[in-house]
């Protein structure tokens, strides 16, 4: 009896470990497919630096831009030291550079957040179009990262799950645009900056978790 219980416990333990590994693997896969944890964090830090300096140093726009650029450059150097891909290095620095350039040229602080609003609008539009033409974008991205072919397009349950995930991220991108665009038009820099943070990392985590739940649903 003791031997049987020991064997059962070993099987249960192995099953739990296997399930845990699958959860971690799938979660990391989703995170990478939708932009990556570090990408979201790195994009937020220059905005935090810009907003803090702008609010604390008597709305000094030039200093705020320089500090944000400095943070962006520091992140790029850190990525190089980590031997991250050059695409990650330059994409992050390019985004900060564009924001800084537009802000400096126009002299309007809210323009620091304009590239992010436009980017989310583009992502949301692409996701929406892909679903409407029955080629859900997240299906191709996640499938490719899993080493799968496109046979899921002809499997109703897989197609439905990937379509649902793509709809989910269409909604996330649209939410960011719909909430931030009016504040941008009003020039509400402080609220715009706080909202960018709230709709960044927390919403990203929620989106990845919700996507994971959808994809992990097993066919009946």
C-alpha positions in Angstrom: 0.0 0.0 0.0 2.8 2.4 0.9 4.6 1.7 -2.3 1.4 2.4 -4.3 0.9 5.7 -2.5 4.5 6.6 -3.1 4.2 5.8 -6.8 0.9 7.8 -7.0 2.5 10.8 -5.3 5.5 10.7 -7.7 3.0 10.6 -10.7 1.0 13.5 -9.2 4.2 15.5 -8.6 5.5 14.9 -12.1 2.1 16.0 -13.5 2.1 19.2 -11.4 5.7 20.0 -12.5 4.8 19.4 -16.2 1.7 21.6 -15.9 3.8 24.3 -14.3 6.4 24.2 -17.0 3.6 24.4 -19.6 2.1 27.5 -17.9 5.4 29.2 -17.8 6.2 28.3 -21.4 2.9 29.4 -22.7 2.9 32.7 -20.7 6.4 33.6 -22.0 5.3 32.7 -25.5 2.3 35.0 -25.3 4.4 37.8 -23.8 7.0 37.6 -26.6 4.3 37.4 -29.3 2.6 40.6 -28.1 5.7 42.6 -27.6 7.6 41.3 -24.6 7.7 42.1 -20.9 10.9 44.2 -21.2 9.6 46.0 -24.2 6.6 47.3 -22.3 8.7 48.2 -19.2 11.4 49.9 -21.3 8.8 52.0 -23.2 7.3 53.2 -19.9 10.5 54.3 -18.2 11.3 57.3 -20.5 7.7 58.4 -20.2 7.9 58.2 -16.4 11.1 60.2 -16.4 9.6 62.8 -18.8 6.5 63.3 -16.7 8.3 63.5 -13.3 10.8 66.1 -14.5 8.1 68.1 -16.3 5.9 68.2 -13.2 8.6 68.7 -10.6 10.8 71.2 -12.4 8.3 73.9 -13.2 7.2 72.4 -16.5 10.7 72.6 -18.0 10.0 71.0 -21.4 13.6 71.0 -22.7 15.0 69.4 -19.5 12.2 66.8 -19.5 13.0 65.8 -23.1 16.7 65.5 -22.3 16.1 63.4 -19.3 13.8 61.1 -21.2 16.4 60.7 -24.0 19.0 60.0 -21.3 16.9 57.2 -19.9 16.2 55.8 -23.3 19.9 55.8 -24.1 20.7 54.1 -20.8 18.2 51.4 -21.6 19.7 50.9 -25.0 23.2 50.6 -23.5 21.9 48.1 -21.0 20.3 46.0 -23.7 23.6 46.0 -25.7 25.4 44.8 -22.6 22.8 42.1 -22.2 23.5 41.2 -25.8 19.9 41.7 -26.7 19.0 41.9 -30.4 19.9 45.2 -32.2 16.3 45.4 -33.3 15.2 45.7 -29.7 17.9 48.2 -29.0 17.2 50.5 -31.9 13.4 50.2 -31.8 13.3 51.3 -28.2 15.7 54.2 -28.7 13.9 55.2 -32.0 10.6 55.5 -30.2 12.0 57.8 -27.5 13.8 59.8 -30.2 10.7 60.4 -32.2 8.7 61.5 -29.2 11.5 63.8 -28.1 11.9 65.3 -31.6 8.2 66.0 -32.1 7.9 67.5 -28.6 11.0 69.7 -29.1 9.8 71.0 -32.5 6.3 71.8 -31.4 7.0 73.0 -27.9 3.9 71.1 -26.7 4.5 68.5 -23.9 1.5 66.4 -24.8 3.2 65.5 -28.1 5.7 63.3 -26.2 2.8 60.8 -26.0 1.6 61.2 -29.6 3.8 58.4 -31.2 2.4 55.9 -28.6 -1.2 56.9 -29.4 -0.5 56.5 -33.2 1.3 53.2 -32.7 -1.6 51.7 -30.7 -4.0 53.0 -33.4 -2.0 51.2 -36.1 -1.7 48.0 -34.1 -5.4 48.0 -33.3 -6.3 48.7 -37.0 -4.1 45.9 -38.2 -5.5 43.4 -35.7 -9.1 44.4 -36.6 -8.5 44.0 -40.3 -6.9 40.6 -39.8 -9.9 39.3 -37.9 -12.4 40.8 -40.4 -10.7 39.0 -43.3 -10.5 35.8 -41.2 -6.7 35.8 -40.9 -6.3 36.6 -37.2 -2.9 38.1 -36.7 -2.1 36.7 -33.3 -2.7 33.2 -34.7 0.1 33.6 -37.2 2.5 35.2 -34.6 1.9 32.6 -31.8 1.7 29.7 -34.3 5.1 30.7 -35.8 6.7 31.0 -32.4 5.4 27.5 -31.5 6.8 26.1 -34.7 3.3 25.4 -36.1 2.1 25.6 -39.7 -1.1 27.4 -40.7 -3.3 24.4 -40.4 -5.1 26.0 -37.5 -6.9 28.2 -40.1 -8.9 25.1 -41.1 -9.5 23.9 -37.5 -12.6 25.6 -36.2 -11.7 25.5 -32.5 -8.1 26.7 -33.0 -9.3 29.4 -35.4 -11.9 30.5 -32.9 -9.4 30.8 -30.1 -6.8 32.8 -32.1 -9.6 35.0 -33.4 -10.8 35.7 -29.8 -7.2 36.6 -28.7 -6.8 38.9 -31.7 -10.2 40.6 -30.9 -9.0 40.9 -27.3 -5.9 42.8 -28.3 -7.8 44.9 -30.8 -9.9 46.0 -27.8 -6.8 46.8 -25.7 -5.2 48.9 -28.4 -8.5 50.7 -29.0 -9.0 51.3 -25.3 -5.7 53.1 -25.1 -6.4 55.2 -28.1 -10.0 56.1 -27.1 -8.9 57.2 -23.6 -5.7 58.9 -24.4 -6.6 60.8 -27.6 -9.1 63.1 -25.9 -6.6 64.0 -23.2 -4.0 64.6 -25.8 -6.4 67.0 -27.6 -7.0 68.8 -24.3 -3.3 69.0 -23.5 -3.8 67.4 -20.1 -0.2 66.3 -19.8 -0.3 65.1 -16.2 -3.4 63.0 -16.6 -2.2 61.7 -19.9 1.1 60.6 -18.5 -0.6 58.8 -15.5 -3.1 57.1 -17.9 -0.3 56.0 -20.2 1.3 54.1 -17.2 -2.0 52.7 -16.1 -2.8 51.4 -19.6 0.7 50.1 -20.1 2.1 47.5 -17.8 -1.1 46.6 -15.8 -3.3 46.3 -18.9 -0.5 44.4 -20.7 -0.4 41.9 -17.9 -4.2 41.5 -17.9 -4.2 41.1 -21.6 -1.5 38.4 -21.6 -3.3 36.5 -18.8 -6.7 36.7 -20.6 -5.0 35.5 -23.8 -3.4 32.6 -22.0 -6.8 31.5 -20.6 -8.3 31.6 -24.1 -5.5 29.7 -25.7 -5.3 27.1 -22.9 -8.9 26.0 -23.4 -8.8 22.5 -24.7 -11.0 21.2 -27.5 -14.0 19.3 -26.2 
